[in-house]
Amino acid sequence: MNISLKLYLFFCLLLTGLTGCGGNHSDHSPAQSAERSPQRIICGSPAVAEIVFALDCGERVAGVSDYTTYPSEALDVAKIGGWMNPSRERLLRLKPDLIITQGQHPALAAFANEYDIRFHSVNLDDLDNILKSMAEIAEKLGAAERGAELVSSMTGAIAGLSERIEPVETVSVMLVMGRTPGNLGGIATVGPRTFIDELITLAGGSNIFQDATGPYPQISKESLLTRAPEVIIEVHSPGLPAAARRMLLDDWHTFDTVPAVANKRIYLIEEQLLLIPGPRVVEAAEHLARLIHPDRFHD
């Protein structure tokens, strides 16, 4: 399986499987809510891990999912397995007193219920819910003040980026999450009601597939030609070889009538922060803004 499709499949599993799908879920045992702040936390997704560490509670994290790579301190934390198949044996050895994940996660919820462990899930579908969930997690961890500071800082950064970008003429953007190298087949992109769609807008772009059906649809070559994006951004796994990079860029020459191709505004990025709906979303939006409106950034 090629790198691009691996990334897309991981992304779909992470977001379609974990995000939304039932909203927020309170601790399963009301009696446990009055207990002391949890000291051994399991973070069921990379985004949750980033939030907990950003709240300065990283020293209390006992376990993280296999896909967690940020911050660097999280690399030394015990892994619980993938989000689809967390290891019950590893979880038991870690003796957690709180499990936090995003969206529906039946396996973790069932495990927590069986062993009378507090379980909490958050909705990280969009920017508003990301901010709300940070404050919510902070409350659960007894770090409400730090949570308020983090939310305030991010809200200010979002406003600052919006002010820096506006007023500008909106640029039409297509963000590619995966495709078949060599023939531009199976192009997967970003649809409506997703935090990445919001990031594109925040960055001064207009997602050309914001009217698509489904959050992460596959689109045809014909629709790409018809919608003619001015900027094309492809997300890839880190460590993309130079030869693969050249091949991926060469693939687009077939569509030389598309403005992004004609004007050489095709960008291959390897920043995984774009995939994680957590504290770094403002950083991700600024990264997109620098590609979409480079004239607004001279540093």
N, C-alpha and C positions, 0 to 999 in steps of 0.2 A: 504494500500500500504506500502511495507517495506521501510526502510530508504534508502537502496542502490538505489532502483528504483526511489524514490522521488528525490534523488540527481541527478541521471542521467537525469531525465526528466527536472529538473530545469536547468541543465547544457546545455542540447540541446536547450531549449528555449532561454537561455541567449546567447549562441554562434551562433547556427545555425540561429536563428531569427534575431540577432542584428549585428553580425560581418560580414564584407564583404558585399556581396549582393548589389553591386552598388557603392562601393568605397566611396570616400570623396565627401561631398556636401558643397558648399559654402553657406554663408548667403543668404537667399532667397531674400533680398532686398539690392541691391548695394548701395543705398543711405544711408542705415543705417550703412554701414561699416565705414563711416567717423565720426560717433557719438563717444561720450566718452566711455571709457571702461565700460563694463556692470557691474552693481552693484547688480543685483538680478538674479542669475544664477540657472537654473534647470539642474540637472545632470540626464540624462535619463537612465543611467546604472551604476552599481557598479564600473566598471572600470573607467568611466568618472569621477565619484565622487572622486576616489582615485587620479586620475591625478590632478584634480583641487585643492584638498587639498595639494598634494605634491608640487604644484606650489605656496604654501602659500597664496592661494586665498579663503581659506575655509570660511572666514568671509563673503564672498559675495555669498555663496551658500544659496539659498532660499528654495530649495526642492531637494529631492533625491528619487530614486526608492525604493520600499519596501524591496528589497533584499540587500540594502546597509548596511554593517556592519562594514566597516573600512574606515577611522580611527575612534577612539572612539568618536571624536567630531561630526562625521556625524550621530551618533545615536540620537542626540538631534535636528537634522534638520527635518523639516516637510516632510512627505512622500507624494508622488504624486500618489501612487498606483503601481500596477505591470506594467511591460513593455508592456504587451499585452493590458492592460486596464487602462491607466493613467486617473485619475479623472479630467475632464475638470473643475469641480467646484473648486477643490483644486488648480488647476493651476491658475485659474482666481483670486482666493483670494491671491495667492502669488505674483501677479503682476510682473512676470519675464520680464527682458529685453533681455535675451538670453537663449535659450534652446540648450543644447549640448547632443548628444547621439552617438551611434555607429551603423554603417550599416544603413539599411533601417528601418525606423520607420514611416510608413504612418500616424498613428494616431497623433503623436506629430507634424509631418511636416504639416499636415492639420490644426491642432490647431494653430500653429505658423503663418501660412499663413493667416488664418481667422482673427486673432487679430493683425496682423502686428508686430509680435515678431521675432527678429532675430533667425534663426535656423541653427545649424551647426552639421554635422555628420562626424565621423571619422572611418577609417578602422583600426581595431586592430587585423587583422588575424594573423600576424606574428611579430617577434621581430623588423624587420626593420620598419614596419608600426607603431608599438607601439611607437618607438622612434620618428619617423616623426610626429606622431599625437600629442605627448607631446609638441613638438616645435610649432606645428600648433595651439594648444589650447592656449599655452602661448602667442602667438602673438595676438590671439583674445582677451585675457584678459589684454593686455597691460603689460605682464610679460615676455617679450622675454628674458631678461637677466637671470631671474630665470629658464626659460625653457632651455636655453643653458647650465646652470650649472647642471641641473638635467640630461639632455641627456648625457653630458660629464661624469658625475659621474657614470651613469649606463653603459655607453660604457666602461669605465675603469674597472668597476666591472666585466663585462662580459669577458673582456680580462684577468683579474686577475684569474677568475675561470677557464678559458680555460688553462691558464698557469699552474695552480695548478693541474689540472687533467691530462694534457698531459705530456709526452707520457705514455699512459696506454693501455692495451688491452681492446678493446671495449667489453662491457658486453651486452648480448641480454636481452631486457626488454619488459615485457608486462604491460601496465598500464590499470587497470580495472576501468571504470567509473560507472559501475552498473551491477548488476546480481541478480538472484533469490537466496536468501539464502536457503541452505539445499540441493540443487541439482546442483549448478553451471550452471543453465540454463540462457539463455538470456544474455550472457556475452557481455557487450558493452565496446569497447576499443577506442583507439586513432589512427586515420589514418594519411595520409600524408597532407602536406600543412596546418598544424595547429601550433599554437605557442607552444602547449604542446609537439608535436613531436620535435620541435626545442629545447625545454628545455631538453628533454631526451638526445638528441645528445650533447648539451652543457654540460650536467652532465656526459658525458663519457659513455653513453649507446647507444644501437641500438634498435630502436623500431621495434619489430618483425612484426608489421602490417603496416609498412610505405608504403607498396605497395597495401594496401587495397583500395577498391572503396568507396569513401566518407570519410569525415573527422572524423566521429565518428560512425563506423560500429558496428554491432553485429556480433560476430564470433561463429563458431561451436566448440564443444569440440574436434572434430577430428583435426581441424586446430591448436588448442592449443597443442595437443599431437605431431603433426608433427613438429611444429616450436620450441617446447621445450625451452621456455625462461629460462634464468639463474636467473632472478630476476622477481618477480611479485609484483606490487605495486597496492593496492586498495585504492581508495579515498572514504571516507565516510563523512557523516555529523558529526559535532562536537557532543560530548556527547554520543559516542557509549558505551552502557553498557558492563561491563566485560563479562557477560554471552553471549551476542551477538558476542563479539569479539572472544571468544573461539569457538563458533559455526562456525563462518566464516572461521577461520583458520582450523578447523577440516574438513570442506567441501573439502579442497584441498587434503586430504589424498588419495582420489580416484585416483589421478594422481601422484602416488609416483615415476613414471619413469621420470617425468619432473624434470630437474635439480633444478629448484627453489624450488620444493617441497622436493626433496630428500635432499637438502642441507639446508633446513629450511630458505630460503631467500624469504619469503613472508612477506610483510610489509603492515599493515593497517594504513593509515594516515588520520588525520582529519583536516589537514591544508587547509582551503578554499582558501588560497592565490594561490594555484595551478590552480584554476579555473578562476582567474581574470587577464585578459591581461592588466596589468597596471604597476605602478612603482615598484611593488614587484616581478616582474618576475625573477630578478636575485636571490632574496632570495629563490624563489621557486626552481630555478635550483640548488642552493647550497643544499637545502634540499634533492632533488633527488640525487645529487652527494654523499652526506653523506651516503645514503642508498646503492647506486650502488658501490661506491669505499670508503668504510669506512677506509681503510688503509691510505688514503690521508688526513684524518682529525683526529687529536689526541687531539684537545682541547675540 
